[in-house]
Amino acid sequence: MSDDESSGWELATRAIRSGHDRTAEGEHSEPIFATSSFVFRSAAEAASRFSGDVPGNIYSRFTNPTVRMFEQRLASLEGGESCVATASGMAAILAVCLGLLKSGDHIVSSRSIFGSTTLLFNKYLSRVGLETSYVSLVDLAAWDRAIRPETRLLFLETPSNPLTEVADIRALADLAHARNCLLAVDNCFCTPVLQQPLALGADLVIHSATKYLDGQGRCVGGAVVGDRETVGEEVFGVLRTAGPTMSPFNAWVFLKGLETLDLRMHAHSRNAAALATWLESEPGVERVYYPGLRSHSQYDLASRQQRAPGGIVAFDVEGGRQAAWKLIDSTRMLSITANLGDTKTTVTHPATTTHARLSPAEKAASGIGDGLIRLAVGLEDPADIQADLQRGFDQL
């Protein structure tokens, strides 16, 4: 399907139809190209492919038709010119840093990011001369103060994990560009259905496709979306050389996930909103974190920037870790796992799982307390999710 044909379609249609050019077999569903290499009709054709003079498949480390379908479809949904699919969400972040930064460069990052991303910045990228400073996600002045002459990248997740803080993407994009920096936004929690950072001025969108893009917890993958030069050449160059590659099978699973993404993200949001409202009135809950609640400090911003609040709800319970663990262990239906974006509701204790490797000071700075519980609200009937949680509250 040509870009010209699909460019006028609505998002839900592009999520189903874009990126698929049918083969001579006339297949209806997208095929899986389970091959490591591709055959050339002549030595001259092989040479032209390897030199880049003629586009086409070479080797599945960096050119595979199924992976390309996923890349083109996600780029269409995010409004980007180019997409590079990777083996995981963390591989996507690494590819961005390796492709766009050099020793001596500086990153300004939100403090409220995934624990593994913090470790990547602090432990591994620091070894190659990249320094990272951390600021409050929602304090624009703090971002401005942290930028240095050598700063090249501003990095954030919005909404944040797990406290669902919301950054003003347009304001940060204006700041980044005024200071000659790139803005990278992890759009994992919202997906392009609920939020489109590129349209708000961001330069790069990063995904863990493992989460909502798949939607059923089946495969691991990641992606970077942006323009043809920054992503299509520089980030792609890392993939071609270093090989953090998405498998064709995983790409096919993600393609199938994208077909229902629009339906699922709005359903996740409806269920999460119902549970967040109930949790606010539940005895033993100290605070609920959800952008769809008027009590959320960035409620107005989230209402303008996102089409819906999303499926992540976090809340603090009285009694610290002992109470949080007791509540989690008392549930019978919910899945105790750190993954999110699944049709099945998952529950986790961030302080001892997703953010366990952070120091006590880092946890405190990020607002990760011992009584914090994160729900990734699935597609079950919200009454059943509520009843399962009530079992836990009854034990406190």
C-alpha positions in Angstrom: 0.0 0.0 0.0 1.6 3.3 -1.1 2.2 6.1 1.4 0.0 8.4 -0.8 -2.9 6.1 -0.5 -2.7 5.6 3.3 -1.8 9.2 4.2 -5.5 10.3 4.1 -6.8 7.5 6.2 -7.8 7.8 9.9 -5.6 6.3 12.5 -7.7 3.2 13.1 -7.6 2.4 9.4 -3.8 2.9 9.1 -3.3 0.6 12.1 -4.9 -2.2 10.0 -4.0 -1.4 6.4 -0.8 0.6 6.1 2.6 -0.9 5.3 1.4 -4.1 3.6 2.4 -4.4 -0.1 0.9 -7.8 -1.2 3.3 -10.2 -2.8 2.6 -12.1 -6.0 0.8 -14.8 -3.9 -2.0 -12.3 -3.2 -2.1 -13.0 0.6 -4.7 -11.2 2.7 -2.8 -11.3 6.0 0.7 -10.0 6.3 3.3 -12.8 5.6 6.2 -13.8 7.9 9.5 -13.8 5.9 11.4 -16.4 8.0 14.7 -16.1 6.2 18.1 -14.9 7.2 19.2 -13.8 3.7 17.9 -12.9 0.3 18.9 -14.1 -3.2 20.1 -11.7 -5.9 19.4 -12.2 -9.6 23.0 -11.2 -10.5 26.4 -10.2 -9.0 25.7 -6.7 -10.2 22.4 -6.6 -8.3 24.1 -7.8 -5.2 26.7 -5.1 -5.5 24.1 -2.4 -6.0 22.1 -3.5 -2.9 25.2 -3.6 -0.7 26.4 -0.2 -1.9 23.0 1.3 -1.2 22.6 2.5 -4.8 19.5 0.3 -5.2 17.1 -0.3 -2.2 16.1 -3.8 -1.4 16.6 -6.8 0.9 20.1 -7.9 1.8 20.2 -9.6 5.2 17.5 -9.9 7.9 19.7 -8.3 10.5 18.7 -5.0 9.0 16.3 -5.6 6.0 13.3 -8.0 6.4 10.0 -7.4 4.7 7.9 -8.4 7.8 9.9 -6.1 10.0 9.6 -3.3 7.4 5.8 -3.7 7.4 5.8 -3.1 11.2 8.1 -0.1 10.8 6.1 1.5 8.1 2.8 1.0 10.0 4.1 2.4 13.3 5.8 5.4 11.5 2.4 6.1 9.9 0.6 6.0 13.2 3.2 8.3 14.9 3.3 10.7 12.0 7.0 10.0 11.4 9.1 9.7 8.3 11.1 6.7 9.4 11.0 3.9 12.0 13.7 1.5 13.1 12.5 -1.7 14.9 14.7 -3.2 17.6 14.9 -6.3 19.7 13.5 -4.6 22.8 12.6 -1.2 24.2 15.9 -0.9 25.9 17.7 -1.7 22.7 15.7 1.2 21.1 17.0 3.6 23.7 20.6 2.3 23.3 20.4 2.6 19.5 19.3 6.3 19.9 22.2 7.1 22.2 24.9 5.2 20.2 23.6 6.6 16.9 23.2 10.3 17.9 25.7 10.9 20.7 29.4 10.9 21.2 31.8 10.9 24.1 31.6 14.1 26.0 28.0 14.7 25.2 25.5 15.3 27.9 21.9 14.0 28.4 19.2 15.7 30.5 16.7 13.1 31.6 13.5 13.1 33.6 14.1 11.5 37.0 10.9 9.6 36.6 12.0 6.9 34.1 12.1 3.2 34.0 14.8 1.8 36.4 16.7 0.0 33.7 16.9 3.2 31.7 18.5 4.9 34.6 21.0 2.1 35.0 21.8 2.2 31.2 22.6 6.0 31.5 24.5 5.8 34.8 26.4 2.5 34.6 27.0 1.8 30.9 26.8 5.0 28.9 28.9 6.8 31.5 31.7 4.3 30.6 31.9 5.7 27.1 31.9 9.3 28.2 28.2 10.2 28.2 27.0 12.1 31.3 23.4 12.3 32.4 21.7 14.8 34.7 18.3 14.2 36.2 15.5 16.7 36.8 11.8 16.7 37.7 9.7 15.7 34.8 7.2 18.6 35.4 9.6 21.4 36.3 10.4 23.3 33.0 12.8 25.7 34.7 14.8 22.7 36.1 15.2 21.3 32.6 16.4 24.7 31.4 19.0 25.0 34.2 20.3 21.5 33.6 21.1 22.1 29.9 24.8 22.8 29.2 26.7 23.7 26.0 27.5 20.0 25.5 23.9 18.8 26.1 22.5 17.0 23.0 19.5 15.0 24.2 16.5 15.6 26.4 14.9 12.3 27.4 11.6 11.6 29.1 8.6 9.3 29.6 5.2 10.8 29.7 3.1 9.7 31.5 5.8 8.6 33.8 6.3 5.1 35.3 4.7 4.5 37.8 3.4 7.8 39.1 1.8 8.9 35.8 3.2 12.5 35.9 2.6 14.3 32.6 5.2 16.4 30.9 4.4 19.4 28.6 5.9 18.0 25.4 5.4 21.1 23.3 7.1 23.3 25.9 10.0 20.9 26.3 10.4 20.7 22.5 10.6 24.4 22.2 13.2 24.5 25.0 15.2 21.7 23.4 15.3 23.3 20.0 16.2 26.7 21.4 19.2 25.1 23.0 20.2 23.0 20.0 19.1 19.7 21.6 16.9 16.8 20.5 13.8 15.7 22.4 13.2 12.0 22.8 9.8 10.9 24.2 9.1 7.4 25.4 5.4 7.0 24.3 5.0 3.5 25.7 2.1 4.3 28.1 0.0 6.2 25.6 0.9 4.8 22.2 0.1 6.9 19.1 -3.6 6.3 19.7 -3.7 8.5 22.8 -0.7 10.8 22.2 1.5 11.8 19.3 4.7 13.5 20.5 6.1 14.3 17.0 3.1 16.4 16.3 3.9 18.3 19.5 7.4 19.0 18.4 9.4 16.0 19.7 12.2 14.7 17.5 12.1 11.1 18.5 9.5 8.7 19.8 10.6 5.5 21.5 8.5 2.4 22.1 8.7 -0.8 24.0 6.6 -2.7 21.6 6.4 -5.4 24.2 3.7 -3.4 26.0 0.5 -2.0 24.4 1.7 -2.4 20.8 1.6 -6.1 21.2 -1.2 -6.0 23.7 -1.2 -9.6 24.9 2.2 -10.0 26.4 3.5 -12.4 23.7 6.8 -10.9 22.4 9.6 -8.5 23.2 10.5 -5.7 20.9 11.2 -1.9 20.5 11.1 0.9 18.0 12.3 4.4 17.3 10.3 6.8 15.1 11.5 10.1 13.7 12.7 11.7 10.5 14.6 10.1 7.6 18.0 11.5 8.5 18.1 11.2 12.3 16.3 7.8 12.5 16.4 6.5 8.9 20.2 7.0 8.7 21.9 7.5 12.1 19.8 5.1 14.3 19.4 2.7 11.4 23.2 2.6 11.1 23.5 1.2 14.7 21.0 -1.5 13.8 22.8 -2.5 10.6 26.2 -2.6 12.3 25.5 -3.8 15.9 22.4 -5.8 15.2 19.9 -5.3 18.0 17.4 -6.7 15.6 13.6 -7.5 15.8 12.8 -11.0 14.6 10.3 -11.4 11.7 8.0 -13.5 13.9 7.9 -10.8 16.6 7.2 -8.1 14.0 4.3 -10.1 12.6 2.8 -10.4 16.2 3.2 -6.7 16.6 1.5 -6.0 13.3 -1.5 -8.1 14.5 -1.4 -6.1 17.8 -1.6 -2.8 16.0 -4.8 -3.8 14.3 -6.7 -3.6 17.6 -4.6 -0.9 19.2 -7.2 1.9 18.8 -10.0 -0.3 20.4 -7.8 -1.5 23.2 -6.3 1.8 24.3 -9.7 3.4 24.8 -11.0 0.3 26.6 -7.9 0.3 28.9 -8.6 3.9 29.6 -12.2 3.4 30.5 -11.5 0.5 32.8 -8.6 2.4 34.5 -10.7 5.5 35.0 -13.4 3.5 36.8 -10.9 1.8 39.1 -9.0 5.0 39.8 -12.3 6.7 40.9 -13.1 3.8 43.1 -9.6 3.7 44.7 -9.9 7.4 45.7 -12.8 6.5 48.0 -11.3 3.3 49.4 -10.2 3.4 53.0 -6.5 2.7 53.4 -5.5 4.4 50.2 -3.4 7.4 50.8 -3.2 8.7 47.2 -4.1 7.7 43.7 -2.0 8.6 40.7 -4.0 8.7 37.4 -4.1 11.5 34.8 -7.8 11.1 34.4 -8.6 12.2 37.9 -9.2 15.9 38.7 -7.0 15.4 41.7 -4.0 14.7 39.4 -1.6 17.7 39.4 -1.4 17.6 35.5 -5.0 16.8 34.8 -5.6 19.9 32.6 -2.4 19.2 30.6 -3.2 15.6 30.2 -6.7 16.5 29.0 -5.2 18.7 26.3 -2.2 16.5 25.3 -3.7 13.0 25.4 -6.9 11.7 23.8 -7.6 9.6 26.9 -5.8 9.1 30.3 -4.4 5.6 29.6 -4.4 2.3 31.4 -1.9 2.8 34.2 -3.1 3.5 37.8 -0.8 3.7 40.8 -1.7 4.2 44.4 -0.1 4.4 47.9 -1.5 2.2 50.7 -1.1 2.9 54.4 1.3 0.5 56.1 4.2 0.5 53.6 5.7 -2.6 52.1 4.0 -5.0 54.4 0.6 -3.7 53.6 1.3 -3.5 49.8 2.6 -7.0 49.7 -0.3 -8.3 51.7 -2.8 -6.6 49.3 -1.0 -7.9 46.2 -0.8 -11.5 47.6 -4.5 -11.5 48.5 -5.6 -11.1 44.9 -6.6 -14.2 43.0 -7.3 -13.0 39.5 -4.8 -10.3 38.9 -1.4 -11.3 37.5 1.6 -10.4 39.8 4.1 -9.4 37.1 6.0 -6.3 36.2 5.0 -6.3 32.5 2.2 -4.0 31.4 0.0 -3.3 28.3 -1.6 -6.8 28.4 -5.3 -7.6 28.1 -4.9 -9.2 31.6 -4.6 -6.8 34.5 -1.2 -6.9 36.1 -0.2 -5.7 39.6 3.3 -5.0 40.9 5.3 -3.4 43.7 7.6 -1.0 42.0 10.0 -0.4 44.9 11.0 -4.1 44.9 10.6 -4.9 41.2 10.8 -2.4 38.3 12.8 0.1 40.4 14.5 -2.3 42.8 18.0 -1.6 41.5 17.7 2.1 42.2 19.3 3.4 45.4 17.1 4.5 48.3 17.9 8.1 47.5 17.0 7.6 43.8 13.7 5.9 44.8 12.9 8.8 47.2 13.7 11.4 44.5 11.4 9.6 42.1 8.6 9.2 44.6 8.8 5.4 44.7 7.7 4.6 48.2 7.3 1.2 49.9 3.5 1.5 49.9 3.2 2.2 46.2 1.3 -0.3 44.0 1.1 -0.1 40.2 -1.9 -1.5 38.2 -1.7 -2.0 34.5 -5.5 -2.2 34.0 -6.5 -4.8 31.5 -9.7 -5.6 29.5 -11.5 -7.7 32.0 -14.8 -6.4 33.4 -13.8 -3.6 35.8 -16.2 -5.0 38.4 -14.2 -8.2 38.6 -10.9 -6.3 38.8 -12.4 -4.2 41.6 -13.7 -7.3 43.5 -10.3 -8.9 43.3 -8.6 -5.8 44.7 -11.2 -5.6 47.4 -10.0 -9.0 48.7 -6.7 -7.4 49.3 -8.2 -4.3 51.0 -10.2 -6.6 53.3 -7.0 -8.1 54.6 -5.5 -4.8 55.6 
